[in-house]
Amino acid sequence: MTAAEAEPQDAEPKKDKRDRTHWLYILVIVAVVAGIVVGLVAPETGSALGVLGTLFVNLIKMMISPVIFCTIVIGIGSVRKAASVGKVGGLALGYFLVMSTFALAIGLVVGNLISPGTGLNLRGDPGAGAELAGEAAAEGGMVEFFQNIIPTSLLSSLTEGNVLQTLFVALLVGFAIQAMGTTGEPLLRGVALIQKLVFRILAGILWLAPIGAFGAIAKVVGDTGFDAVIQMGVLMLAFYITCIVFVFGVLGALLRVVAKVSVFKLARYLGREYLLIVATSSSESALPRLIAKMEHAGVQPATVGIVVPTGYSFNLDGTAIYMTMASLFIADAMGNPLSITEQLSLLVFMMVASKGAAGVSGAGLATLAAGLQSHRPELLDGIGLIVGIDKFMSEARALTNFSGNAVATVLIGAWTQTLEHKRLNEVLDGDRPFDESTMVDDHAATGPDEADREPAKA
């Protein structure tokens, strides 16, 4: 049966399933509004409801390791040449380093131009930053970071939820199956079946998104109110504008030049993931869906499996912008601005520290505290000035980090010729709808011969 004959059969069920999930995300929007109302009217109740958001995010995190493991094993096990995987990984790390540095520099430029903290003459909260700086220090530097990549056992990476450990073990398994040749094909088919099961479970969990969104938003508003937002409004506005310019200007230009596609179409394609991130204040909640959608958009599984999980630890563009702008804000607000030399030194420190603290919960705030402690200890107490609005700014951080990883996947797919341009354009134009119920592309390449086809023939 040809692809043209198969298309009508797949169209109708996809349409029905898409309609059902459409209602799900409408419920998420309603839940967000309800959470805001509860947080304003009954702050204590809103704060108590935060456990609902935490439980939902934990459910999503529970699925991240299985999703990454299956995706990478299938992707690498299907590729005949191991060198192609190394090429993708090396290019990805180089790209992440360049873009993170660029994002840090943009934060410094905008922070110096706007100087949002100037004239506030605020006093810091003694001890507010010491604990955060201690968290970052406890994680150690780059050496400890790479030591922690190796799990205590082959299976512990799947149970402990460490993304980089899961990535490491999946690489080992994928290359081992690849080396087995035809003998390993039954194992590959078995992992493919497990992947379908995992995505089915994930699709069911996502129906709890409205409950999680309601609890998460109610807690943020209940804990913070709008006083802190008004007080720090200039910083928030500047940060949001900077992130928007970075995503739609810098990343958008790269995407147009390299892959010949519009960043606006890509953002529309990922619209439900953006909503999920806003509702949960966590980019991790959308990681499994990003993997599934990038594969559906025509990027080969091996490339997606390497770029997306690695990017969640190394490609934190939103966090980079936040750290530099927040540092300048604290220094200006406390009447002790940073000199250009200190700013450049801080940039270099954060470029390294942001990688070492990538696995820390609240990494942005912790790394910011560590940077201030190492360069200007007297500003450490100023961390308390932005803790109140950090949750609101975390939305923009998470959205920017997510967008950066989505764009990176397409770019690296184009550079390594593991992207099917025709399929990408069809998906972004809406001609190939994403199957929300399974989140698995049954027509994706899974065999050795299929995976090594030229993009134009895939």
PyMOL commands that set and color helices and strands:
alter all, ss='L'
color gray80, all
select helices_A, chain A and resi 3-41+43-48+50-77+82-114+130-138+142-147+156-160+163-224+227-231+233-259+263-269+271-280+283-296+301-314+317-333+340-356+363-375+377-415+421-428+448-451+455-457
alter helices_A, ss='H'
color red, helices_A
deselect
rebuild
show_as cartoon
